[in-house]
């Protein structure tokens, strides 16, 4: 069996209908992949600590990429920071000075990004970022809006893991549902967009499935079964 590395989003991907509660059948399927010798690494907009804990308790590979690529957790007390929280907080102050209804989202503490409620015009905020020449980027995970340092995304974050583990893109299978997963798709030979993904996101994947969230992961793994049985 040829070993593969699965780069898997969390919210909207291994949750039940995107609602935040883990889809236990999907988690069990990912655990079985790990038991078979494959890597299953969470790549998420959530904190890398949250993802690392999910890996510990869920029985998958104990490495995580969080904060949309801004932070990598290699162990419980080993975190690699790729983004600048200072830059993101500065951008937040300027955006709040220019737009109403900008609110931080109550989330697990972040080390490299700012997470916002989806209560304002994101395109207007992006315009303000450009006008003030801020070294950040704004993204929409459907769960929240995110302010990250320029050049930071799930693809660049996971590329650090690929380099550390000596993985080629041929080794990687990415699974996700939102625009923040598209950069991750680009570093993987095989990428799968779930049924709850937008048409724009689905167009960027090498494969699509019809089922949503956790059910979509199960459908994807069924489709991949012949590949995973290659010798």
Buried (B, 14 or more C-beta within 10 A) or exposed (E): EEEBBBBBBBBBBBBBEBEEEBBEBBBEBBBEBBEEEBBBBBBBBBBBBBBBBBBEEBBBBBBBBBBBBBBBBBEEEEBBBBBBBEBBEBBBEBBBEBBEEBEBBEBBEBBBBBBBEEEBEBEEBBEBBEEBEBEBBBBBBBBBBBBBBEEBBBBBBBBBBBEEEEBEEEBBBBBBBBBBBBBBBBBBEBBBBBBBBEEEBBEBBEBBBEBBBBBBBBBBBEEBEEEBEEE
